[in-house]
Amino acid sequence: PLYALGIAGGGFLRREIERGDHAGSGLGHGGTQAAAVQQMPRFEAGKVRFVSLLGGLTRNYAANPHDVMHRLAEKTGAQSYVMPVPFFANSAEDREVLLAQRGVREVFEMSNRAELKIVGVGTADSGAQLVASGMIEPREISEIRAVGGIGEMLGHFFDGTGRVLETTLTARTLAVDLDGSPQSRIVAIAGGHSKVDALRAILLSGRLNGLITDEPTARALAEDPV
């Protein structure tokens, strides 16, 4: 359903931008966000600023947030800011060193303040995009699955009850704070049979303010409501 999700997500993002309610909008990672930006026409975004909500993925990954942000800026003429860091630092100590750099810290603060955050939802299995992109090892996703991991959002993993898990990745993840600005709205663009359990877990967390999905996924979630 990627094409349909891209059309729906791109339409939503354009309407939000044109309303002018958000001075700052953040974008996560994943194929659905890339598809949404791809489907957007060229238009003038005014004074809206776009910011990445997480560090960059590998260069051979089509949904690299840095590339998506560049395309978004090209289409809207708006300023865009990327996090000049990897998604996962090598260690917790390395993460602190990166965050101590002024330029990095400023982008992180901007991403936390973004009034609208558009995110993707991932699974916690061997087919997860984070594994396919080479950002985490199959061993690491197996460990997360073993402690109950079902879904992933912005590098944070959730169990079936919606609880955020403390994993070996938590201390070295370079992504926006899930509990950042209380004024922020988090809207996910995600769908497909493989994402139903992950979406249900993240909906149970209470952190989503909106979900853009396809009809079969919506029906599956409605048949077993959270």
C-alpha positions as CSV (number, residue, x, y, z in Angstrom):
1,P,0.0,0.0,0.0
2,L,3.0,2.3,-0.2
3,Y,1.8,4.3,-3.2
4,A,-1.6,5.0,-1.6
5,L,0.0,5.8,1.8
6,G,2.3,8.2,0.0
7,I,-0.6,10.0,-1.6
8,A,-2.6,10.2,1.6
9,G,0.5,11.2,3.7
10,G,1.6,13.8,1.1
11,G,-1.8,15.3,1.0
12,F,-2.0,15.5,4.8
13,L,1.5,17.1,5.1
14,R,0.7,19.7,2.4
15,R,-2.6,20.7,4.1
16,E,-0.9,21.0,7.4
17,I,1.8,23.2,5.9
18,E,-0.6,25.4,4.1
19,R,-2.7,26.0,7.2
20,G,0.4,27.6,8.7
21,D,-0.3,26.4,12.2
22,H,3.2,24.9,12.6
23,A,6.4,26.9,12.6
24,G,8.4,23.7,12.8
25,S,7.6,20.2,11.4
26,G,9.7,17.1,12.0
27,L,10.1,14.1,9.8
28,G,11.2,10.6,10.8
29,H,12.5,7.8,8.6
30,G,11.0,5.1,6.4
31,G,9.5,4.4,3.1
32,T,6.2,5.9,3.8
33,Q,7.6,9.3,4.6
34,A,9.8,9.1,1.5
35,A,6.7,8.2,-0.5
36,A,4.7,11.1,1.0
37,V,7.3,13.6,0.1
38,Q,7.6,12.1,-3.4
39,Q,3.8,12.5,-4.0
40,M,3.8,16.1,-2.9
41,P,3.7,18.7,-5.7
42,R,5.9,21.8,-5.6
43,F,4.4,24.6,-3.6
44,E,5.6,27.4,-1.3
45,A,5.8,26.4,2.3
46,G,6.3,30.0,3.6
47,K,8.2,30.2,6.9
48,V,7.8,26.6,8.0
49,R,11.1,24.9,8.9
50,F,11.6,21.2,8.5
51,V,13.9,19.2,10.8
52,S,14.9,15.5,11.0
53,L,13.7,13.7,14.0
54,L,16.7,11.2,14.0
55,G,20.2,10.7,12.8
56,G,21.0,9.6,9.3
57,L,20.8,6.0,8.0
58,T,23.2,4.4,5.6
59,R,23.8,6.0,2.3
60,N,22.5,3.0,0.3
61,Y,19.1,3.3,2.0
62,A,16.4,5.0,-0.2
63,A,14.5,6.4,2.8
64,N,17.6,8.0,4.3
65,P,16.1,11.0,6.3
66,H,18.8,13.3,5.0
67,D,17.8,12.6,1.4
68,V,14.1,12.9,2.2
69,M,14.7,16.3,3.9
70,H,16.6,17.5,0.8
71,R,13.7,16.5,-1.5
72,L,11.2,18.2,0.8
73,A,13.2,21.4,0.9
74,E,13.5,21.3,-2.9
75,K,9.7,21.0,-3.4
76,T,8.7,23.6,-0.8
77,G,11.5,26.1,-0.8
78,A,11.6,25.9,3.0
79,Q,14.6,25.7,5.3
80,S,15.4,22.1,6.4
81,Y,17.8,20.9,9.1
82,V,19.2,17.4,9.3
83,M,20.9,15.7,12.3
84,P,24.5,15.4,11.2
85,V,24.9,12.2,13.2
86,P,24.3,8.5,12.8
87,F,21.0,7.0,14.0
88,F,22.9,4.9,16.5
89,A,26.2,5.9,18.1
90,N,28.8,3.2,18.7
91,S,28.3,3.6,22.5
92,A,26.5,5.7,25.1
93,E,29.7,7.7,25.6
94,D,29.9,8.5,21.9
95,R,26.3,9.6,21.9
96,E,27.1,12.1,24.7
97,V,30.1,13.4,22.8
98,L,28.0,14.0,19.7
99,L,25.2,15.7,21.6
100,A,27.8,18.0,23.3
101,Q,28.5,19.6,19.9
102,R,26.7,22.9,19.6
103,G,25.4,22.3,16.0
104,V,24.1,18.9,16.9
105,R,22.5,20.0,20.1
106,E,20.7,22.9,18.4
107,V,19.1,20.6,15.8
108,F,18.1,18.2,18.6
109,E,16.4,21.0,20.5
110,M,14.7,22.1,17.3
111,S,13.4,18.6,16.6
112,N,12.0,18.3,20.2
113,R,10.2,21.6,19.7
114,A,8.6,20.7,16.4
115,E,4.8,21.1,16.7
116,L,4.1,18.4,14.1
117,K,6.1,15.2,13.9
118,I,5.5,12.8,11.0
119,V,6.8,9.4,11.8
120,G,6.9,5.8,10.4
121,V,6.3,2.6,12.3
122,G,8.6,-0.4,12.1
123,T,8.5,-4.0,13.2
124,A,10.7,-5.8,15.6
125,D,11.6,-8.8,13.6
126,S,14.2,-10.0,11.1
127,G,12.4,-8.2,8.3
128,A,12.6,-4.8,10.0
129,Q,13.9,-2.0,7.9
130,L,16.5,-1.2,10.5
131,V,18.0,-4.6,9.9
132,A,17.7,-4.4,6.1
133,S,19.4,-1.0,6.2
134,G,22.3,-2.5,8.2
135,M,21.8,-0.1,11.1
136,I,21.2,-2.9,13.6
137,E,22.3,-6.5,13.6
138,P,20.0,-9.5,13.3
139,R,21.3,-10.5,16.8
140,E,20.2,-7.2,18.2
141,I,16.6,-7.4,16.8
142,S,16.4,-11.0,18.1
143,E,17.3,-9.7,21.6
144,I,14.7,-7.0,21.4
145,R,12.1,-9.5,20.2
146,A,13.1,-11.8,23.1
147,V,12.2,-9.2,25.7
148,G,8.8,-8.5,24.1
149,G,9.5,-6.0,21.3
150,I,6.7,-5.7,18.8
151,G,6.9,-2.3,17.2
152,E,9.4,0.5,16.6
153,M,9.0,4.3,16.3
154,L,11.9,6.7,16.0
155,G,14.3,4.1,17.2
156,H,12.3,3.3,20.4
157,F,10.9,-0.2,20.7
158,F,7.5,-1.0,22.3
159,D,6.1,-4.2,23.7
160,G,2.6,-5.5,23.1
161,T,1.1,-3.4,25.9
162,G,2.6,-0.2,24.5
163,R,5.4,0.0,27.0
164,V,8.7,1.5,25.8
165,L,11.5,-1.0,26.2
166,E,14.9,-0.3,27.6
167,T,17.2,-2.2,25.2
168,T,20.9,-2.3,24.4
169,L,20.2,0.3,21.7
170,T,18.4,2.8,24.0
171,A,21.4,4.5,25.4
172,R,23.0,5.1,22.0
173,T,20.0,6.1,19.9
174,L,20.2,9.5,18.4
175,A,16.5,10.5,17.9
176,V,14.0,12.9,19.2
177,D,12.7,12.5,22.8
178,L,9.4,10.6,22.7
179,D,8.2,12.7,25.6
180,G,9.4,16.1,24.2
181,S,7.2,19.2,23.9
182,P,3.7,18.6,25.2
183,Q,2.5,20.8,22.3
184,S,3.8,18.4,19.7
185,R,1.5,16.2,17.6
186,I,2.9,12.9,16.5
187,V,1.2,11.5,13.4
188,A,2.3,8.1,11.9
189,I,2.1,7.1,8.3
190,A,2.1,3.3,8.1
191,G,0.1,0.4,6.9
192,G,0.2,-3.2,5.6
193,H,-0.5,-6.5,7.1
194,S,3.0,-6.8,8.5
195,K,2.6,-3.6,10.5
196,V,-0.7,-4.4,12.3
197,D,0.8,-5.7,15.5
198,A,3.5,-3.0,15.6
199,L,0.8,-0.3,15.0
200,R,-1.4,-1.7,17.8
201,A,1.5,-1.7,20.2
202,I,2.4,1.9,19.5
203,L,-1.3,3.0,19.6
204,L,-1.5,1.4,23.0
205,S,1.4,3.6,24.1
206,G,-0.8,6.7,23.8
207,R,1.9,8.6,22.0
208,L,0.2,8.9,18.6
209,N,-2.1,11.8,17.9
210,G,-3.0,10.6,14.5
211,L,-2.6,7.7,12.1
212,I,-2.6,7.7,8.3
213,T,-3.1,4.1,7.1
214,D,-4.8,2.0,4.5
215,E,-8.3,0.4,4.8
216,P,-7.3,-3.2,5.4
217,T,-4.9,-2.2,8.2
218,A,-7.6,0.1,9.7
219,R,-10.1,-2.8,9.6
220,A,-7.6,-5.2,11.2
221,L,-7.0,-2.7,14.0
222,A,-10.7,-2.0,14.4
223,E,-11.5,-5.8,14.7
224,D,-9.2,-6.1,17.6
225,P,-9.3,-2.6,19.1
226,V,-6.7,-1.2,21.5
